Amino acid sequence: MATFAPQTTNCAKVLGYNAIGEWVEANNYSLAGSTRLVFLELPKQPGDDDFVMKIQFPIRKRELDLKWSID
């Protein structure tokens, strides 16, 4: 499970999604299901954006394709 806990700004969320995607690709993983949000702290008032959450991505290691040919 790849996880990040962004600040509650949309910009931080986008940067976090991009960082997870880059890490997954660079480390030979692939996404293995739906993303889920885990709220650690709810907003103090309805409509506020002062909540704390984690965004989780289920991942799995990709199998390497060891087939190659010499031309």
C-alpha positions in Angstrom: 0.0 0.0 0.0 1.5 3.3 -1.1 0.2 6.2 1.2 0.5 9.9 1.5 -1.2 12.4 3.8 -1.6 15.7 2.0 -2.3 19.1 3.4 -5.9 19.9 2.6 -5.1 22.1 -0.4 -6.0 20.8 -3.8 -2.5 21.6 -5.0 -1.0 19.3 -2.3 -3.3 16.5 -3.3 -2.3 16.8 -7.0 1.4 16.8 -6.1 0.9 13.8 -3.9 -0.9 11.9 -6.6 1.9 12.7 -9.1 4.6 11.7 -6.6 2.9 8.3 -5.9 2.5 7.7 -9.6 6.2 8.5 -10.3 7.3 6.3 -7.4 5.1 3.4 -8.5 6.6 3.6 -12.0 10.2 4.1 -10.9 10.1 1.1 -8.5 8.5 -1.4 -10.9 5.0 -1.5 -9.2 1.6 -1.1 -10.6 -1.7 0.0 -9.1 -3.7 -3.0 -7.9 -7.2 -1.6 -7.1 -9.1 1.5 -6.1 -7.7 4.4 -4.2 -9.2 5.0 -0.8 -9.4 7.9 1.5 -8.9 7.4 5.3 -10.0 10.4 7.3 -7.9 10.8 10.5 -9.5 14.0 11.7 -12.8 15.4 10.5 -13.4 19.1 10.0 -14.3 21.1 13.1 -17.2 22.8 11.3 -19.3 21.5 8.4 -17.8 22.9 5.2 -14.4 23.6 6.6 -11.3 22.1 4.9 -9.2 21.6 8.1 -9.5 17.8 8.0 -6.6 15.3 8.0 -6.7 12.4 5.7 -4.5 9.7 4.1 -4.8 8.7 0.5 -3.9 5.1 -0.1 -3.1 3.2 -3.3 -3.0 -0.6 -3.3 0.0 -1.6 -5.3 1.7 -4.8 -6.5 5.2 -5.6 -7.8 5.2 -5.9 -11.6 6.8 -9.0 -13.0 9.8 -8.3 -15.1 9.7 -9.5 -18.7 13.1 -11.2 -19.0 12.5 -12.1 -22.7 14.8 -10.3 -25.0 16.5 -11.0 -28.2 19.7 -10.2 -29.9 19.3 -9.2 -33.5 
